[in-house]
Amino acid sequence: MQHSDSELKEEKNITNKPAWLKKLSIVIPLYNEEENIEELHRRLTDVLPSLGLDYELIYVDDGSTDKTPLLLNTLSLSDPHVIVLILRRNFGQTAAFAAGFDLAQGDVIITMDGDLQNDPADIPKLLAHINDFDLVSGWRKERKDPYFSRRLPSMAANLLISRVTGVRLHDYGCSLKAYRREVIKSLRLYGEMHRFIPAVASWYGVSVTEVETTHHPRLRGKSKYGISRTVKVMLDLITVKFLQSFSTKPIQFFGPLGLGCGFIGFALSLYLTFRKLLFGESIGGRPLLLLSILLIIVGIQLIGMGLISEMLVRVYHESQRKPIYVIKEILGQKEK
């Protein structure tokens, strides 16, 4: 179930935090952010101790080539809350998030960028809703990025992703999000999939809300985002849509396409046969004959691909004993 921040009746305070929330994990991927690390850590430590929660700061260095690893090492020695993961090379933001998620021990896991554009002061605002929702996503309503190179493509992408996935958010690209532990631990991320976590998690029936957050302009360092990422986002969107709709029943995707191509090809070949037998027309050199044969072959291949996909899905689920459902809770179960 999805809600927007405007639909919530009143803002809650983190002082009324749920009893189950004991520890907080903050996961921050970094790539060549030496100019921002110290200020980022200062802002985080200004906010987190006041929450009254145990917390851990997980900085993930994604193969930086500047002084980022050295500065992170210094932070880990001076602050017992800091955990540093240094990846061997630049694997990308999704891989960096995944590494942090695997290590995180908090009941709630918060993600954010390391470029100082997300504001740590918004963390209490996210946590104020985590008792009622499984995932709280930030919404950079007043973005401070260039319009044509960043904001306009982002608006188009958010509209398209919301329409395709059915999970309507204003800002999929905002890294500032809060997840319940059980939500993020059940996901496996690939490619550029971190931005699609709300859509992927919707398959598990999680509840999602959006909260307006502050967005600052980048003052130091170089942005790692560009228009080239649009192509990757579009390809991953196709992947997400397929996984949402057909991950456990691929034959229902390939089957109709195969049957449609096969039927059209068979109808065309039947038409040509009719013309040949009744009117004696020569059909050997007609492009329509080649098209009908091609469509029949493509139809057979698509159906075969669907059957092979069905076998792969069953091998995947049965070999890992991975269920095709997710249980939220069990009530009334007697202790053994």
N, C-alpha and C positions, 0 to 999 in steps of 0.2 A: 504493500500500500504506500502511495506516495503523497507527500504533502509539501506545500511551499511554506516559507517562513511567514508569509502574510496570513496564512490560514490558522496559525497558532494563536490562541486567545491571549496569552500573556507570556512574557519572558521569565524563565525560571532562573534561580540563582544557584551557583555551584555549591553554596553553603548547604543546600538541601540535597547533597549528592546521594545517590543510591547506596544502600548498604553493601552491595556486591562490588562496588568500585573501590578497590584498595590500592591499585598500582596503575601508573600511567607510563606508556612507552611513546616516545617521540622519535620518529624515523625521518632522517633528513639526508638525502643523497647530495653529494657535493662533487663538482668537477671544475677544477681551476677557480676556486672561490677564495683565494688567499686574502683578498682585500676585505672580505665580508665576514670571515669566521669569528673573529674576536667580538665584533659588534653583535653578531647573531647570538653568540653564546651569552653575552651580557644581557640582551633583551629577554632571552629564555629564562635565565636565572633570576631576572627581576619578577617574572610572572609565576613560574612553577612552584616555588616554595610556599607562596601564599594560598595555594589550592588545598593545602592540608592533606596531600596524597604522597605516597612514595612514588618516585618517578625515576626513569632512566632515559638518558639522551643517547640515541644511537645514531652516530654520524657514519655515513657510508661514503668513503672516498672511491669514486668511480674512475680510477686510473688517472688521477690528476698528474700533470707534468710540472706544476709550480710548487710552491711551498705548502700547499694544503695538507699533505700527510704529516709534515713536520709540525705544523701548528696544531693539528688534531692530536698528535702524540703529546704535545705540551698540555693540552686541555685534559687529556686522560690521566695525566700525572697529578694535576692540580685539583681535579673535581672527581670525587668517587662516583658520581652519577653518570659519568661519561663512559660510553663504550664506543670504540672506533673499529670499523671494519674497513680494511684496505683491499680493494679488488686488484687483481694482477694487471688488468688493462681496462680500457673504457668499454664496458658492456652495454651501457645505455641506462636510462633512468628506470625503466621497468625492472631490469635485473638488479639494480641497486635497491629499489624498494623491496623486491622479493627477498634479497639477502637480509635486509633489516627486519622484515616480517618473520622470517624463520628464527631469528635470534630473540625477537621481542617477547617479554614475559608479562607485559601489562594486561590488565583486564580490558582496557581501552587503548587502542593504538592510534596515534595521531601522525599524519604525514604533513610535511610542508617543504617548500623549496628553501634552498640555502642562499638565495640572492638578496634577501632582506625585503623582497616585495610582499611576501606574506607577513602579517603582523602577529607575533606571539601573544599579544594582548587579546586576540580573538579566541584563544584556546578556551577560556571559561565560557564563552558564548556557545561554542560547540558542545562542551560538556553539559551545559544546562539542559540539552535535549536528548542526551544519550540514554536516559532511563526510559524514554518513550519510543525511541527509534533505534534501529540497529546501525544505521549509517547516517552521519550528519555531514553534508557537503557544503563547503564554502562557496559563496557567490560573490565574485568581484564586480559588484554592480557599477562601481565608479572606477573603471580600469584606467591605469596611468601609462598604458603602452601606446605606441604609434597606431593610428587608426587603420590605415590601408594595409600595412604589412602584418599587423597582429590582431587588432580588434575585429575588423571586418571579416577576415577568414575564420576567426574564432566564432563569431556569431552565426555564420553560415554553417559551420561544422556542428555547433551545438544544436541548431535547428534540425539539421539532417539526422544527427545521432538520436535526438529525442523522438523524431518521427519514425525512424527505422526500428529502434529498440523498444519503443513504448514507455521508456522511463524518461519522463520529461524533466530536464534540469536546464537552468539558464547557463550554467558554466561547468561543463565537464572537465575543462582544462585546469581548473583550480586545484592545486596540489594540497591545499589546506583542507583536510578531511579527518573525521573521527570515525573509527570503526570499533564495534565490539569485537573482542578477541575471537569468538567462535566464527564470525563472519570472514575475517581475513585469513584465518588459519586454514579454512577449507578451500581456498582458491589457489590455483597455480597460474602464474603469469608468464606470458611470452610476448615477444615482439614489442609493440608500443601499447600493450593492453592495460597498463596502469590507469590510463584515463577512462577506460571503459568498466572499471570495477563496479560502479553502481548498476550498470546494465547487466554485467555478468552475474553479479550477486542477486539480481532480481529473480534469476532462475531458482534460487533457494528460498524465495519468498520473503526476503528481508524488507523491512520498512525503511524508507528514505525520506529525509527532509533537507531543505536548503536553508542556510543562514547567511545573511549579508555580512561580508567581511571587508576589512580595510585592505586596500591595495596601494602599495607605494611604488613610485617610479624607481627603476634601477639607477643607482647613483655610481656604483663602482663595478668593475668587472665587465665581461662581455656576455651578452645573451647567447644561450645555446640553442634557442628556438629560431626557426625560420620558415619561410613559405614551403621549403622542400619537405617539411614534415606532413604537409597536407596529403600527399600521395600515400604515405605510410598510414596515416589515420584512416583514409578511405579504404585501403586494403584490410586493415584490422577491423573496420566496421563490418565489412562483408563477412569476415571470420566470426565476429561476435553474433551477427544475425543468424548465421548458419548454426552455430553452437546453441544459440537460444532455441531455435525452432526444430533442428533436426539432429542434434548430437546423439540421441538414442534411437533415432528412426531415419537413417539416411536414405533408405529406399523410398521414403515418401517425398524426398527431394529429387533424386535421380530418376525414380520410376515414372512420374508424370511427364518429365521431359523426354525420356526414352520412348514412352508410348506415343507421345505426340509426334515426335520425329518419325517413328516407325509407321504410324498411321498415315501421315501425309505422304511419306515415300511410297507406301503400299498403294494408296489411292492414285498417285501419279502414275505408277507403273501399270495399274489396272486400266487407267484411262488410255495410256499408250497402247496397251495390248488390245483394247477395244478398237482403237483407230486402225491398228495393223490388221486385225482379223476381219473387220467389217468393211473397211475402205481400202485395204491393201496399201496403206501409206508406209513409206520407209521411215523407220524410227531410229535406225542405228546411229545416225549422225546428229540427232536432236539433243541439245543441251538438257532438255527436260528429262531425258532418260538417265543421264549422268547424275542429275540432281536427285531423282527418285532413288537411285542406287545408293548415293551418298547418305541420304536421310535414313534409309533402312539400316545401313551399317552403323551410323551414329546412334540410332535408336537402340540397336542391340548392344553397343558399347556402353551407353548410359545405363541401361538396365543391368548389364554385367557389373559396372562400377558400383551401382547401388547394392547389389548382392555381396560384392567383395567388402564394401563398407560395412554392411550389416555383420559380416563375419568378424571384421576387425573390432567393431564396437563390442561384440559379445566376448571376444578374446580379452579385450581391455578390461571390461567390467568383471568377467569371471576370474581372470588371472589375478587381479588385485582385490577381488571380492568387494569391488566398489559398488555400492547401491545406486539405484537410479532415483532415489528419493533422499530427502534430508529431514530428520526428526528435530523439531524445535524443542520439545520436552516430553517427558513421560509422566503421566499423572496416575496415582493410585497403584503404583507398582510396589509390591511387598518386598521387603529386604530379605535376601537369602542368607 
